[in-house]
Amino acid sequence: MNRYYQLGGVNAAVLANWKSKIDLASEAYGYLVQDGKVQLTLGIKSSGASYLYLTEDALLRLRRSGLEIKPNKYLLADELESLSPIAFNNVRELGEKLDGYKQKPGKKKNHETLVDLSPLNKPYHGDGSKAGIQRGQFENARVLFRLFTQPNWAPAYDFELHGLPRSATGTLEIPVYCFAFNLWTRDERPLPERRTNPIVLDIAVGKALSALNDHEMETAVHIRVENNKLMERNLPVTEAVFRYKDYEFEEEHGGTILLSDRDMKARVQQFFADIPSQAPAILLVHSEQADKVSARDVLQYLGVAGVDTWNWSGDSVKALFHEPPVVRPTLAPGDPRARHRQRSASPPRRASSSSSAFNSRHPSPPPAPRTRVHSPIYTIDIKSLYTTLFNTSAGSESIPSIIHNTALYPAQDCAGWCAGNELWMLLRAFCEMARRGPVDDQKPTDAGGEWPEVYQQMLAQRERAVSGAGGYDEDVSDYGSEED
C-alpha cells in the first residue's frame, strides 16, 4: 500500500524550516512541476480536515530541495476517507492553498501542534467531528467520475481496482443507474406507516450511458400509478399548487406508462433483477434521511429483492474502492442475486518503484492476493453531495430545487413534479458536481469560482429580498423525496 506524505500544515512531513527562510510553495513547485503544473493528492481525514499529500515518487524529487523532510512520517490510503487529484498551475495557486493550512502565530514553531486551527481545517477540529465521511464521499465521487473516462488516473491512487470491471483501455465499466419517485405530500399518517406503505404517485428508473457523456440515459422508464394519478402533490390550499409536469423524453425513451400499483411493482422488480450480478453497480438517489420516507423505503415497498444487501452508507464509494473481504450477507429467498459467484484471486499489484521514500532497495511486500467481494449496488445520495459542497441544506429539499439552486436548468424547467424528468436532473447534478474541482475549491459563493451562475443567482436573490420582490419559493417547490 502506498505511503502519503503531508506537504505543509500541522504535523507536516515536508515543511520549510523557519530558520532557512525558504518559501515552501516556491521550493516545492520548482522541484515538482511537470508539464507546466504540479499534481498533488488531496486527502481527507475522518474528522473532515483536508491536507495536501505527496506520493513516494514525488517525495523523492524533493530530496535535493532545501525543505525539511521526515520520511518516516506518512499515512496509508486506508487511513484517509479519500484521496483525490488536485492540480496547481503556478506557484501562486499552490501558495494560496498552503496559506490556508497555516496556523496563527504562536509559541510552537515546529509544526507539531496537535490541534489544527488553520483557516481550512478549523471547522473540523471539534470533538467527534465526522464531516470526513460526507467530504470524503464527495471527493471519491470526483475520482469515480474521472475513472469512467480517464483511466490514466487510476495508477496514481491507491485504489484496489482489481476485481472492478474495466475496459481494454482501463476505463471503469460500472453501470450507473438512477431512481426517482414522488409521494403524496398530504399524507398525514405516522412516519413509520408512511415508510412501510408510502403513497407513490410516480417513479422512474434509468441507466446512464457508460461514460456519463452529456448527462444522457441509455434506457429510462417513467411510470405513473393509475389509481393515484388525480392526486396533486401540493401543499395546503393557501399555497400555490406544485403541479405535474409532462415527461419530456417521450421521443427517446417512450411515453409515460400508467400502471396499477401491483403492475408498477412488478415492472420495477424486473428492472433491478435484470441488472447483472457479476459486478457492482452505482445507483443515484436523493435524500437518504432517517426522518423521511427515503428511496430505500420506496424500493423495499416496491418489493425489489436484495435492497438490504446494497451499500447505503455515506461512504459507499470509498467502500467500492477499498472494500476489505467480507462475508456476503444471506440473501432473501428468490433474490435474483443469490446465485453463487466465484472470482479467481487477482494478481498482486506491483509495489511502488520507491516503496520506502529514501531506500528503494527494500521495497514493501505486495499485498497478498485475495478474492474481492462486492455489494451488489452502491448508492450515492445527491442531496449529501449538494449539502457538502454548498455547506447548507437550504435548497436541497428536492431534486429540482437542487437543479434550480445550481442554475443547471432554467427556472421554468424546475416548476413541476415528474419522476421521469428527475432522472436527468439526478444524473446532471451528479456529473456537474463531480466533474469540477475539489470540494473546498469550487467556491460557489465566489464570482471567480466554478459556479458563476450560482453566484449571480445569489446576488439576484439578495436584490429581490431588499426590494421585496417575489422569487423562487423553496417551500412551494417541494419535489423529490417526501417533505414531512
Steps between C-alpha positions, in 0.01 A plus 500: 500500500641838401617758751382861499704786643334822614625821340472797736251556777484355849717191558638517148749250359636762259544858617719806470706540814440851628874554546573432132271779376403278205152549358322165510282559195780631278746228598252214466361629172844531346584137566157350434382684188440279197333602174438847639319399820540323832272202559446416868259288698226645719434276797207534739507355850201364689463830688452682169839672507678504165871506417728495199696178460799388297541150365825317565624577150424870544679503834813362336506797265532730802813332636729771362274786605557717801185373670493307824378145433388239753489176296364290787196723541235375259148365473364205304200520271266319738570762769327767290139537392601604150794558271427723204690704241577865541711702254679835526590697190746737664676585825230749594225236494704259710597777740139606551400143579788451744415830668163350585678237709714746698443535872472840660831614654563330832766360723546175310703557186575137415160415351442235765182664632243231572190704423465638148342844516601604150237685293422195286480249784375697800136396432599135547709506817207448740466183702336221307488680166404248231473741211761294320242240404298747293802695377681180413196373312499819294867464409463130425210586271733737313752219458231253393381743233853532363568128499207453264677702232865544603655161585848652529395645835460162668869406552567826685264406783499205732169357388442129509366498147575133454165328479329811363384462139711706260528533126807416293615860542451490876183709533252383760209300369270534798140574402339812646126490567259768623184464707250781558153508654227731623272446798172657603600785730164524675548159657461568874546145626778434753845479345549126566180425308595731216840334474364148479200585281568828314246650260702511179389733221767415246842340469775491241802278451774529243853408402754766404728474200815310591736798495250744654516702179271799462290401800303260280311181576546172318161379624225667702151408617245739653196350674201676654277312740160486335303495826681812624526704181243758613688579818681832482826513686410833655535685825206649698242688294642833612816422306552468127445154357816333373349319203599199296733585213486293182777250439743662258683198356223305327665506158822341627365254753125464448212667673385489858350165597184483712498187715324368805698492821553124463615521139731789583665288767548213257655731240747652746588161646583374152713806423727438798499122450643558152805681639796260455610350829858423400625850581405802713278785384437861605152635582436875524220598738388807694480543877577196711378649828380311805219749567340476154370243258815414309586335171589190696154494658330536162713228339417265785131585462530422128631157590843535340703200613822539693467869591645434846815353346579821310749749640294794629779652709616858471844378390381249241752605234788454743369150564494439125865604470640346817250243620665225708393138465172441679255218540215559259167534685244228455268617225125469514342196333426574138757779481629495139844587636516190720690307236838377619784705358865410495792721412854392436748667726625820346876525442685720745558855392857606433666672790586866459833571335596665826307315764718657765549867435879498527589131480370333186724198566251373755157513333188437702353155433204501262159430650397138508261408220142453608152469364307827477144498634268781391167626615256464209428874480669807647268797551599867474272761658495814287364704788804411712736610222313829465491582873869410530601724211282800585528451877125544545185291482302794362392426147564127531146396590433353158669411176368797301580741783861382481495547124346846537744612769797385295357679194541186288150532349291811435260575785193409293635148445504445876134595548309174522536145624584206274726214605586438136650846461675458833711215364685746279519748784660239728760410242566862403547605862742215567707563188520877549614475862739210437671634189618825660774572753551382859227562754674799661603657171176516302410820690132530407480834683792651310454695177819341371408148608372206300132588552468855360130446426438413865685810612295720266181332619594567862553867421162517324327336796655753736382785279146358495507463876602863540238623254228272636446331164389139491718220375535126490345360817666184628209426732266486203743306284479176693598224265734205519467307820227562753473805721359437845 
